[in-house]
Amino acid sequence: MAARAALRRRYWATVPARLRLLRAATVSLAVALALLLALAGLAAIGTWNTVAGRDAPRTTSAADLNLALNDMDAQAANLLLSSGNAGKGRLQTPYDKAFGFYGDARREIGHDLRTLAVAAQGDRADERTVESLTDNFAEYQERIGRALENDARAGGKAAALNDYRTATDLLQGQLLPEARTLVDSNNSAFNRGYAQARSTLAAQLVAVVVLGVLLLAALGVLQWYLARRFHRILNPGVLAATVCALLAVLLGGQALSASAGHLRVARHDAFDSVVALSRARAIAYDANADESRWLLDPERRDQYGPAFLAKSQELYGNSGATLSNYDAELDRTWQRYQADRNDLAFTGEFQRELANITFPGERAAAEKTVETYAVYERDDRKVRALVAQGKEREAVEFCMDWQPGTSNAHFGAWMAALDDVTDINRQHFTASVDAGRSEATGLLPWTCALLLAAGVLTLFGLRPRLAEFR
């Protein structure tokens, strides 16, 4: 009992004891809140560095690898289609274009594999996938190299075709599934990190509000006690501390809330579209390769025709459509969409993008992508009609030429439209990352300074009152 009475006299029974207790509580809450916001700021900066420096780049590298593999195989088919017989009868412009694109795709694959090898460190499943991809790609290059070497010999077209079949089967059976596995794995890792970061920000915001309310309550009680005990309406130091604390709580809450909002925009509004459009581009190149394979290898037309349709359905799905009625179904469902932009009576990557329109100019760019895609699809039917009429040379020339009005020119226009809508989403992803970093590096330090100022002002505000009891 004696100890309890001594503690009461020391910390509560006298006016100075009460003032010191209220001072300690106020300063402690201010320091605790400042530390919380400082740690939240450091965590937010770490999150944005991870998003911009690791999660997004490794996901886009996996998507780029998927695209480059499809592009390389498509260009290999185009080289064999346009080469003639040991160079005789060569379609020079298509051949030169295919040769340049082939080299670009091979270099891109090498770069992406190196990037993904670094990103996979510590994840044994991804490490094995990258190792397998690297080994299979080496074998694929050897097969394609042999095909091109045989094609350069007079009468070597049949042997070249056999080598190409082996290579493209390896691509379809091993390389592309492994590349898609990496896209899904890295995108899932990004999503997990995003969900954890959002959860952390939400918890930090709740903690800031709770500590902020307690701090403001302590300052209010202190101001009330001073007015009641010393018969003064306001204590200037405590009043200034209250203003600083209120500003700090408001700014800190705004910074954390805004950071969570920027993270949502970066991940879901922007990057989800980037991933969907990257998949669309990879599928587009694979479909374009199927068209070239269909022309190159008549014995496998029963395989490559349905494969082209399947990829078309992945891009813009029309239930039950065949190659003969796909264009009519596309026109019908697209007219429905144009009459009511909520009527997405189709499926696939284009539907996913049009259902996730967020930014200015994005809808017009996405719609142009579908419209240029429809032109390319109609070109495919023209290629098949020419072959059916026995005009294979004309079909190859129309498919591979880059003159205005030809299939490759229309494919290029489609890819340019796809790039435009992807760039819109990439730009907003970058803008959201920059804005999120700005909140963490610009606003939160000021909140910490305001809280420290609140603590100091409280000390100075109480100093004259405590001096009266000495």
GIBELCOR-V381810 format. One line per field, one symbol per residue. ss: DSSP state (~ for helix, > for strand, _ for the rest). phi: phi as a letter, one per 40 degrees, with the letter a starting at -180 (. if undefined). burial: + if it has 9 or more other ideal C-beta (glycine too) atoms within 8 Angstrom, else -. A space follows every 50 residues. Layout:
ss: ???
phi: ???
burial: ???
This chain:
ss: _~~~~~~~~~~~~_~~~~~~~~~~~~~~~~~~~~~~~~~~~~~~~~~~~~ ~~~~~~~~~~~~~~~~~~~~~~~~~~~~~~~~__>__>___~~~~~~~~~ ~~~~~~~~~~~~~~~~~~~____~~~~~~~~~~~~~~~~~~~~~~~~~~~ ~_____~~~~~~~~~~~~~~~~~~~~~~~~~~~~~~~~~~~~~~~~~~~~ ~~~~~~~~~~~~~~~~~~~~~~~~~~~~~~_____~~~~~~~~~~~~~~~ ~~~~~~~~~~~~~~~~~~~~~~~~~~~~~~~~~~~~~~~~~~~~~~_~~~ ~~~~~~~~~~~~~~~_>________~~~~~~~~~~~~~~_______>_~~ ~~~~_______~~~~~~~~~~~~~~~~~~~~~~~~~~~___~~~~~~~~~ ______~~~~~~~~~~~~~~~~~~~~~~~~~~~~~~~~~~~~~~~~~~~~ ~~~~~~~~~~~~~~~~~___
phi: .cccccccccbacbddcccccccccccccccccccdcccccccccccccc cccbcccccccccccdcccccccccccccccccgbfgcgccccdcccccc cccccccccdccccccccccdgbcccdcccccdcccccccccccdccccc ccccgcccccccccdccccccccbccdcccccdccccccccccccccccc cccccccccccccccccccccccccccccbfbcbbdcccccccccccccc cccccccccccccccccccccdcdcccccdccccccccccccccccbdcb cccccccccccccccacbdgcbdcbdcccccccccccccacccccbbgcc cccccbcbbdgcccccccccccccccccccccdccccccgbccccccccb cbcdgccccccccccccccccccdcccccccccccccccccbccdccccc ccccccccccccdcccccbc
burial: -------++-++----+++++++-+++-++++++-+++-++-+++-++++ ++-+++++++++++++++++++++++++++++++++---++--++-+++- ++-+++-++--++-+++-++--+--++-++-+++-++-+++-++-+++++ ++---++--++-++++++-++--+++-++++++-+++-+++-++--++-+ ++-++-+++-++++++-++++++-+++-------+-++++++-++++++- ++++++++++-++++++-+++++++++++++++++++++++++++++--+ +--++-+++-++++++++--+-+--++-+++-++-++--------+-+++ ++++-++++--++-++++++++++++++++++++-++----+--++++++ ++---+++++++++++++-+++-+++-+++-++-+++++++-++++++-+ +++++-+++-++--++----
